[in-house]
Amino acid sequence: MKIRELGGLLLDEAIQQYSAILLNKRNNIYRRRGMPFNMDYIEMGKEYDRDFLSSTWGYKGRQAISRGIFTPADEDKIILFVTNIKQKLDTQYKNYFIEEGILHMEGETNHSNDQRLINSELNNDSIYLFYRDIHHTPFVYYGRVFLVDYKINTDKPSTFILATSYSLAIGLKSLSTEQNKTNFSEERFIPDKEGEKRVKVHVSYERSLKNRAKAIEIHGTTCKACGFNFNEFYGSDLARHFIEVHHITPLSKISEEQQNIDPAIDLIPLCSNCHSMIHRQRDIVMSVEELQKRINRINKK
């Protein structure tokens, strides 16, 4: 390595350490004044180790944040330190990204924070993720993540599914509800490939989770046929932005060459009633425009 490159690395490290000292002093002042735990100085996509973070947050050592699930006292924050491959002598958890933006995480063996995670949305707790592939390497900061689903176990760690964006979480929750309602698939969370056929008990079709999330970002969560909004009618604590996503061209009619779905024009949000009515006739999918005409005719009576 060239001297100039080495000097640059040492300088970067010195700057990071000096920044940590300054932030440590600032956070210690905040704590003495009773001010909130501060996440503003942690940048998404950057790497951090526990020594730097504990110093930044005003703790004396890394042991204060050594657990996989860290909950600062008197704060509405849950901070996850997730490692895929741990040391051989440590408890090995099944922690990995199912696909981009969707994390499969096992909780602690003592289940001490299971309920805190489950009730995070109801309690207005924010969850933040630091993730690494292997032990003794820095964590990558993913920012705030959102609980999608969970399975509570008593004889082994509970399982949690988290999404790295709010729109992806909404799409995942909506899909999970659809699957629970229709027994659409034996698996709750499925790979990302539009139209891919998978034989289980019967042939089912995969829904692209990222496409659903993008469609919700573009179109929102109000039904495009009748204007129904689950949040407004049932309350956000129950509905949680639920909406179903309709493929304007049925997946069964999409060939492998046509699997590039454009969420802006190929997907549309519909409430459960409208979605069911569009698919009411076997082998015939009614257009959204035709359903809108029917709704308008009825409303005029």
KEKE-3310 file (N, C-alpha, C; in steps of 0.2 Angstrom, whole numbers, plus 5000, padded with zeros to 4 digits):
npx = (5004:5003:5011:5004:4991:4990:4991:4980:4970:4973:4970:4957:4952:4956:4948:4935:4936:4938:4926:4918:4921:4917:4904:4901:4903:4893:4881:4882:4879:4866:4860:4862:4854:4842:4838:4832:4838:4850:4849:4853:4866:4870:4873:4864:4868:4882:4896:4898:4906:4903:4911:4913:4899:4894:4902:4898:4885:4886:4890:4900:4907:4908:4900:4888:4880:4880:4871:4860:4847:4844:4838:4837:4836:4821:4817:4809:4814:4820:4834:4843:4855:4861:4868:4873:4882:4888:4901:4908:4906:4896:4878:4869:4859:4845:4847:4845:4844:4829:4826:4831:4829:4820:4821:4824:4823:4829:4823:4828:4835:4829:4818:4815:4813:4802:4789:4790:4795:4784:4774:4778:4773:4761:4765:4772:4785:4801:4811:4827:4840:4856:4866:4876:4886:4895:4903:4914:4916:4912:4896:4883:4873:4856:4846:4829:4818:4804:4791:4784:4779:4777:4782:4778:4787:4790:4799:4810:4819:4809:4802:4805:4799:4805:4805:4814:4809:4795:4784:4787:4784:4770:4766:4770:4763:4750:4750:4752:4740:4731:4735:4733:4719:4715:4722:4732:4745:4757:4768:4772:4781:4788:4799:4805:4799:4790:4775:4781:4779:4775:4774:4765:4754:4745:4746:4753:4755:4769:4770:4778:4786:4793:4788:4774:4776:4781:4771:4761:4768:4767:4753:4746:4735:4722:4707:4706:4694:4682:4685:4687:4695:4704:4710:4704:4691:4691:4701:4718:4725:4720:4719:4731:4736:4731:4729:4724:4733:4731:4734:4733:4734:4731:4741:4742:4741:4753:4767:4784:4792:4786:4788:4792:4786:4778:4775:4768:4759:4754:4750:4737:4729:4716:4702:4696:4683:4681:4691:4688:4676:4681:4687:4677:4670:4674:4689:4687:4692:4687:4688:4695:4689:4677:4671:4671:4661:4650:4649:4646:4634:4626:4627:4621:4607)
npy = (4994:5011:5025:5037:5032:5024:5035:5042:5033:5032:5045:5046:5037:5043:5054:5049:5043:5055:5062:5053:5055:5069:5067:5058:5066:5076:5068:5063:5075:5077:5067:5070:5081:5075:5073:5066:5050:5050:5047:5054:5056:5044:5037:5030:5015:5016:5009:5003:4999:4992:4998:5011:5015:5014:5023:5035:5035:5039:5029:5020:5009:4995:4984:4989:4989:4976:4966:4957:4963:4978:4990:5006:5014:5021:5025:5027:5017:5003:4994:4984:4972:4963:4947:4937:4925:4918:4917:4901:4895:4903:4905:4900:4909:4910:4921:4931:4939:4937:4941:4956:4969:4962:4955:4940:4936:4929:4929:4933:4919:4919:4926:4939:4951:4949:4953:4967:4969:4964:4973:4985:4994:4998:5004:5015:5013:5014:5004:5000:4995:4986:4977:4963:4951:4942:4937:4948:4959:4975:4982:4986:5000:5000:5009:5014:5000:4989:4980:4966:4953:4939:4924:4917:4907:4894:4885:4887:4901:4915:4920:4933:4944:4957:4973:4984:4996:5007:5006:4993:4985:4987:4982:4968:4965:4966:4956:4945:4945:4942:4929:4922:4923:4917:4905:4905:4902:4890:4895:4909:4920:4924:4920:4933:4934:4938:4929:4916:4899:4888:4871:4865:4859:4863:4872:4888:4906:4917:4933:4948:4956:4968:4974:4976:4984:4996:4999:5003:5014:5022:5023:5023:5019:5018:5012:5010:5008:5010:5019:5016:5016:5008:5012:5024:5019:5008:5012:5016:5008:4995:4993:4997:5002:4993:4986:4978:4972:4973:4964:4970:4964:4947:4936:4923:4924:4930:4928:4920:4929:4941:4946:4957:4968:4983:4993:5005:5005:4992:4987:4989:4997:4989:4987:4974:4969:4975:4969:4955:4955:4959:4947:4938:4931:4915:4913:4925:4941:4956:4972:4986:4998:4995:4989:5001:5008:5001:5003:5017:5018:5011:5020:5031:5028)
npz = (5000:4996:5004:5004:5002:5014:5023:5021:5025:5039:5042:5040:5049:5061:5060:5061:5074:5082:5079:5085:5099:5101:5098:5108:5120:5117:5118:5131:5137:5133:5139:5153:5153:5151:5138:5122:5116:5103:5085:5074:5069:5063:5048:5035:5026:5029:5038:5054:5070:5086:5096:5092:5091:5104:5110:5103:5107:5120:5130:5142:5137:5125:5130:5134:5124:5119:5116:5105:5103:5107:5119:5122:5138:5143:5131:5115:5106:5097:5094:5083:5082:5071:5066:5053:5051:5065:5079:5081:5094:5099:5100:5086:5076:5064:5054:5041:5024:5016:5003:4994:5005:5013:5029:5038:5054:5069:5086:5103:5114:5126:5125:5129:5123:5114:5115:5115:5102:5094:5098:5093:5084:5089:5100:5096:5094:5087:5076:5073:5062:5062:5052:5048:5038:5044:5059:5069:5060:5053:5056:5044:5043:5041:5044:5048:5051:5048:5056:5049:5050:5062:5071:5086:5097:5109:5113:5106:5098:5093:5077:5066:5054:5044:5036:5025:5021:5022:5013:5007:5018:5020:5008:5010:5021:5017:5007:5015:5022:5012:5008:5020:5020:5008:5007:4998:4996:5002:5009:5018:5015:5000:4985:4974:4959:4946:4940:4941:4941:4954:4960:4972:4983:4974:4958:4960:4959:4959:4968:4965:4977:4978:4967:4971:4982:4976:4968:4978:4983:4972:4968:4981:4995:4993:4986:4969:4961:4969:4979:4992:5008:5019:5031:5034:5037:5046:5055:5058:5067:5066:5052:5046:5034:5025:5009:4993:4979:4962:4947:4932:4919:4920:4929:4925:4911:4907:4899:4900:4893:4895:4908:4914:4924:4925:4938:4938:4928:4926:4938:4951:4965:4974:4984:4995:4991:4978:4971:4972:4965:4952:4949:4949:4939:4932:4923:4917:4918:4924:4918:4927:4923:4919:4930:4938:4931:4933:4947:4947:4941:4950:4961:4956:4957)
capx = (5000:5006:5011:4998:4984:4990:4990:4973:4966:4974:4967:4949:4951:4957:4942:4930:4937:4937:4919:4915:4923:4913:4897:4900:4902:4886:4876:4882:4876:4859:4858:4861:4848:4836:4836:4831:4843:4850:4851:4854:4872:4872:4871:4862:4873:4889:4898:4900:4907:4900:4915:4911:4892:4894:4905:4894:4879:4887:4891:4907:4910:4903:4896:4882:4876:4882:4865:4857:4842:4846:4833:4839:4831:4816:4817:4804:4818:4823:4840:4844:4862:4860:4874:4871:4886:4892:4907:4906:4904:4890:4871:4868:4852:4844:4847:4847:4839:4826:4828:4833:4824:4816:4825:4822:4827:4826:4823:4833:4833:4825:4811:4814:4810:4797:4783:4792:4795:4777:4769:4782:4769:4756:4768:4776:4793:4805:4816:4833:4844:4863:4867:4883:4886:4899:4906:4920:4916:4908:4889:4880:4867:4850:4841:4823:4815:4797:4789:4779:4775:4781:4779:4781:4789:4792:4804:4815:4818:4803:4804:4802:4801:4806:4806:4818:4805:4788:4780:4788:4781:4763:4765:4771:4757:4744:4750:4751:4733:4728:4737:4729:4712:4713:4726:4735:4752:4759:4773:4770:4785:4790:4804:4803:4799:4783:4773:4784:4774:4778:4770:4765:4748:4742:4750:4751:4759:4772:4769:4784:4785:4795:4783:4769:4778:4782:4764:4758:4771:4764:4746:4743:4731:4714:4704:4705:4688:4677:4688:4687:4701:4704:4712:4699:4685:4692:4706:4724:4728:4718:4720:4738:4737:4730:4726:4726:4736:4728:4737:4728:4735:4732:4748:4742:4742:4759:4773:4791:4795:4783:4787:4794:4780:4778:4770:4764:4753:4752:4747:4733:4727:4709:4699:4695:4677:4682:4696:4684:4671:4684:4689:4671:4669:4679:4692:4686:4694:4683:4692:4694:4685:4670:4668:4669:4655:4644:4648:4643:4627:4622:4627:4616:4600)
capy = (5000:5017:5029:5042:5029:5023:5041:5043:5028:5034:5051:5044:5033:5048:5059:5045:5043:5062:5063:5049:5059:5074:5065:5056:5072:5079:5064:5064:5081:5076:5062:5073:5085:5071:5074:5060:5046:5053:5043:5058:5056:5038:5037:5024:5012:5016:5003:5005:4994:4993:5003:5018:5017:5015:5030:5040:5036:5041:5024:5019:5003:4992:4980:4992:4987:4970:4961:4958:4967:4984:4995:5011:5015:5027:5028:5023:5014:4996:4994:4977:4971:4956:4944:4931:4919:4920:4913:4894:4894:4907:4903:4902:4911:4910:4928:4932:4943:4932:4944:4962:4973:4958:4952:4935:4937:4925:4933:4930:4913:4920:4929:4944:4957:4947:4957:4973:4969:4963:4979:4991:4999:5000:5008:5020:5011:5014:4999:5002:4989:4986:4970:4961:4944:4938:4940:4952:4964:4981:4982:4991:5003:5000:5014:5011:4995:4989:4973:4963:4947:4936:4918:4916:4900:4894:4880:4890:4908:4917:4922:4940:4946:4965:4976:4990:5002:5006:5004:4986:4982:4988:4977:4962:4964:4965:4949:4940:4944:4939:4922:4919:4923:4913:4899:4906:4898:4887:4899:4916:4924:4920:4924:4938:4933:4938:4924:4910:4894:4883:4866:4862:4855:4865:4877:4895:4911:4922:4940:4951:4960:4974:4978:4978:4990:5001:5001:5006:5020:5026:5024:5024:5013:5019:5008:5014:5007:5013:5025:5014:5017:5004:5016:5029:5016:5003:5014:5014:5003:4989:4992:4998:5004:4987:4986:4972:4974:4969:4963:4972:4958:4941:4932:4916:4925:4933:4923:4922:4935:4947:4946:4964:4972:4990:4995:5011:5004:4985:4985:4994:4995:4988:4985:4966:4968:4976:4964:4949:4956:4959:4940:4935:4926:4911:4913:4931:4946:4962:4978:4991:5003:4992:4989:5008:5010:4997:5006:5023:5017:5010:5026:5036:5026)
capz = (5000:4996:5010:5003:5004:5021:5027:5020:5029:5046:5043:5040:5056:5066:5060:5064:5082:5085:5079:5091:5105:5101:5099:5115:5124:5116:5120:5138:5139:5132:5144:5159:5153:5150:5131:5118:5113:5096:5080:5068:5067:5060:5041:5032:5021:5031:5042:5061:5075:5093:5100:5089:5092:5111:5112:5100:5111:5127:5135:5144:5134:5120:5133:5135:5118:5116:5115:5098:5103:5112:5120:5127:5143:5143:5124:5110:5100:5097:5090:5081:5079:5068:5062:5049:5053:5072:5080:5082:5101:5100:5098:5079:5074:5057:5052:5034:5020:5011:4997:4995:5009:5018:5033:5042:5060:5075:5092:5108:5116:5132:5123:5133:5119:5109:5115:5113:5095:5092:5099:5092:5080:5093:5106:5093:5095:5080:5075:5068:5060:5060:5050:5045:5036:5048:5065:5069:5055:5055:5054:5040:5046:5036:5045:5052:5048:5050:5057:5044:5053:5067:5074:5093:5099:5116:5113:5101:5096:5089:5071:5064:5047:5044:5029:5026:5019:5024:5007:5006:5023:5018:5002:5013:5026:5012:5004:5020:5024:5006:5009:5026:5018:5002:5007:4991:4996:5009:5012:5019:5011:4994:4981:4969:4952:4943:4936:4941:4943:4959:4961:4979:4982:4967:4955:4962:4956:4964:4967:4966:4983:4977:4963:4975:4986:4971:4966:4983:4983:4966:4968:4987:4997:4992:4980:4963:4958:4973:4983:4999:5011:5025:5037:5036:5039:5051:5059:5056:5072:5064:5045:5045:5027:5021:5002:4989:4973:4956:4941:4926:4915:4924:4929:4921:4904:4906:4897:4903:4890:4897:4915:4916:4926:4927:4944:4937:4923:4926:4945:4954:4972:4975:4990:4994:4988:4971:4969:4972:4960:4946:4947:4950:4934:4930:4917:4914:4922:4922:4919:4932:4921:4918:4937:4940:4927:4937:4954:4946:4939:4956:4965:4954:4958)
cpx = (5004:5006:5005:4992:4984:4988:4983:4968:4967:4970:4959:4948:4951:4951:4936:4930:4936:4930:4916:4915:4918:4906:4895:4899:4895:4881:4876:4879:4868:4856:4857:4855:4841:4833:4836:4838:4844:4853:4853:4860:4875:4869:4870:4867:4880:4890:4900:4901:4904:4904:4913:4904:4891:4896:4901:4887:4880:4888:4898:4910:4905:4899:4889:4877:4878:4877:4863:4851:4843:4841:4835:4834:4827:4816:4812:4808:4820:4828:4842:4851:4862:4866:4871:4875:4890:4897:4904:4903:4898:4883:4870:4861:4851:4842:4849:4842:4836:4827:4829:4827:4820:4820:4821:4826:4824:4828:4828:4830:4828:4819:4810:4811:4805:4792:4784:4792:4788:4773:4773:4778:4764:4758:4772:4783:4795:4810:4821:4838:4851:4864:4874:4882:4890:4902:4913:4921:4911:4900:4887:4874:4862:4845:4835:4820:4808:4795:4784:4775:4780:4778:4782:4781:4791:4798:4810:4814:4812:4806:4801:4804:4800:4807:4810:4815:4798:4783:4781:4784:4773:4762:4765:4765:4751:4744:4749:4744:4729:4729:4733:4722:4710:4717:4730:4741:4753:4764:4771:4774:4789:4795:4801:4804:4792:4781:4776:4780:4778:4772:4770:4759:4744:4747:4748:4756:4762:4770:4776:4783:4787:4791:4777:4770:4778:4775:4760:4761:4768:4757:4742:4739:4724:4712:4703:4698:4682:4679:4688:4694:4700:4705:4707:4692:4686:4697:4713:4727:4726:4720:4727:4739:4735:4727:4728:4728:4734:4732:4732:4728:4736:4739:4748:4742:4748:4764:4779:4794:4792:4783:4790:4788:4782:4773:4766:4758:4750:4749:4743:4730:4719:4707:4697:4688:4678:4686:4692:4679:4675:4686:4683:4669:4675:4682:4691:4688:4691:4689:4690:4689:4677:4667:4667:4662:4649:4643:4645:4636:4623:4622:4622:4609:4598)
cpy = (5006:5021:5034:5038:5027:5029:5043:5039:5030:5040:5050:5041:5038:5053:5055:5045:5050:5063:5059:5052:5064:5072:5062:5061:5075:5075:5063:5070:5080:5072:5066:5078:5082:5072:5067:5057:5048:5048:5047:5058:5049:5038:5030:5022:5012:5010:5006:4999:4996:4998:5010:5020:5018:5021:5035:5041:5037:5035:5023:5014:4999:4986:4982:4990:4981:4965:4962:4962:4972:4989:5000:5013:5022:5030:5024:5020:5007:4996:4986:4977:4963:4953:4938:4925:4922:4916:4906:4892:4898:4903:4905:4903:4911:4917:4929:4936:4937:4935:4952:4966:4969:4954:4946:4935:4932:4930:4930:4924:4914:4924:4936:4950:4955:4952:4964:4974:4969:4969:4985:4996:5002:5005:5014:5019:5011:5008:5001:4996:4990:4978:4969:4953:4939:4941:4944:4956:4969:4979:4987:4993:5003:5005:5011:5006:4994:4982:4971:4958:4944:4929:4917:4909:4900:4889:4882:4897:4909:4920:4929:4941:4954:4967:4982:4996:5001:5004:4996:4983:4982:4982:4970:4960:4962:4958:4944:4939:4941:4931:4919:4918:4918:4906:4899:4902:4895:4891:4906:4921:4921:4924:4929:4937:4933:4932:4917:4905:4889:4878:4864:4857:4857:4870:4884:4899:4916:4929:4943:4956:4967:4978:4980:4984:4996:5004:5005:5013:5025:5028:5025:5018:5014:5015:5012:5013:5011:5018:5023:5014:5013:5008:5020:5025:5012:5006:5012:5009:4996:4988:4992:4998:4998:4989:4980:4975:4970:4969:4965:4966:4952:4938:4926:4918:4929:4928:4925:4928:4941:4948:4952:4968:4979:4992:5001:5010:4997:4983:4991:4992:4994:4985:4977:4965:4969:4971:4957:4950:4956:4952:4936:4929:4922:4912:4920:4936:4953:4967:4983:4996:5001:4991:4996:5010:5007:5001:5013:5023:5015:5016:5031:5034:5029)
cpz = (5000:5002:5010:5005:5011:5025:5027:5025:5037:5047:5044:5047:5061:5066:5063:5072:5085:5084:5084:5097:5106:5102:5106:5120:5124:5119:5128:5141:5139:5137:5151:5159:5151:5142:5127:5116:5105:5091:5074:5065:5064:5053:5038:5026:5023:5037:5049:5065:5082:5097:5098:5091:5100:5113:5109:5104:5118:5132:5136:5140:5129:5124:5134:5129:5114:5114:5107:5097:5109:5112:5125:5132:5142:5136:5120:5104:5102:5092:5089:5079:5077:5064:5059:5052:5060:5073:5082:5089:5103:5098:5091:5078:5066:5055:5045:5030:5015:5004:4999:4999:5013:5022:5037:5048:5066:5082:5097:5111:5122:5131:5126:5129:5114:5109:5113:5105:5092:5092:5097:5088:5085:5098:5103:5094:5088:5081:5070:5067:5058:5058:5047:5043:5041:5054:5064:5063:5056:5053:5049:5043:5040:5038:5049:5048:5051:5050:5052:5047:5058:5068:5081:5094:5106:5117:5109:5100:5092:5083:5069:5057:5047:5037:5030:5023:5021:5019:5006:5012:5022:5013:5005:5017:5022:5009:5009:5022:5018:5007:5014:5024:5013:5002:5000:4991:5002:5012:5013:5016:5006:4990:4976:4962:4950:4939:4936:4944:4948:4960:4968:4979:4976:4965:4958:4958:4961:4963:4969:4972:4982:4972:4967:4979:4982:4969:4971:4984:4978:4967:4975:4989:4997:4986:4974:4959:4962:4977:4990:5002:5018:5031:5039:5039:5045:5057:5058:5061:5070:5056:5043:5037:5022:5014:4998:4982:4967:4950:4935:4921:4920:4923:4925:4913:4902:4905:4900:4900:4892:4904:4918:4918:4928:4932:4942:4932:4923:4933:4947:4960:4972:4982:4989:4990:4980:4968:4968:4966:4953:4944:4948:4945:4932:4923:4913:4919:4920:4922:4924:4930:4920:4925:4940:4937:4931:4944:4953:4945:4946:4961:4963:4955:4965)
residu = (MET:LYS:ILE:ARG:GLU:LEU:GLY:GLY:LEU:LEU:LEU:ASP:GLU:ALA:ILE:GLN:GLN:TYR:SER:ALA:ILE:LEU:LEU:ASN:LYS:ARG:ASN:ASN:ILE:TYR:ARG:ARG:ARG:GLY:MET:PRO:PHE:ASN:MET:ASP:TYR:ILE:GLU:MET:GLY:LYS:GLU:TYR:ASP:ARG:ASP:PHE:LEU:SER:SER:THR:TRP:GLY:TYR:LYS:GLY:ARG:GLN:ALA:ILE:SER:ARG:GLY:ILE:PHE:THR:PRO:ALA:ASP:GLU:ASP:LYS:ILE:ILE:LEU:PHE:VAL:THR:ASN:ILE:LYS:GLN:LYS:LEU:ASP:THR:GLN:TYR:LYS:ASN:TYR:PHE:ILE:GLU:GLU:GLY:ILE:LEU:HIS:MET:GLU:GLY:GLU:THR:ASN:HIS:SER:ASN:ASP:GLN:ARG:LEU:ILE:ASN:SER:GLU:LEU:ASN:ASN:ASP:SER:ILE:TYR:LEU:PHE:TYR:ARG:ASP:ILE:HIS:HIS:THR:PRO:PHE:VAL:TYR:TYR:GLY:ARG:VAL:PHE:LEU:VAL:ASP:TYR:LYS:ILE:ASN:THR:ASP:LYS:PRO:SER:THR:PHE:ILE:LEU:ALA:THR:SER:TYR:SER:LEU:ALA:ILE:GLY:LEU:LYS:SER:LEU:SER:THR:GLU:GLN:ASN:LYS:THR:ASN:PHE:SER:GLU:GLU:ARG:PHE:ILE:PRO:ASP:LYS:GLU:GLY:GLU:LYS:ARG:VAL:LYS:VAL:HIS:VAL:SER:TYR:GLU:ARG:SER:LEU:LYS:ASN:ARG:ALA:LYS:ALA:ILE:GLU:ILE:HIS:GLY:THR:THR:CYS:LYS:ALA:CYS:GLY:PHE:ASN:PHE:ASN:GLU:PHE:TYR:GLY:SER:ASP:LEU:ALA:ARG:HIS:PHE:ILE:GLU:VAL:HIS:HIS:ILE:THR:PRO:LEU:SER:LYS:ILE:SER:GLU:GLU:GLN:GLN:ASN:ILE:ASP:PRO:ALA:ILE:ASP:LEU:ILE:PRO:LEU:CYS:SER:ASN:CYS:HIS:SER:MET:ILE:HIS:ARG:GLN:ARG:ASP:ILE:VAL:MET:SER:VAL:GLU:GLU:LEU:GLN:LYS:ARG:ILE:ASN:ARG:ILE:ASN:LYS:LYS)
# end
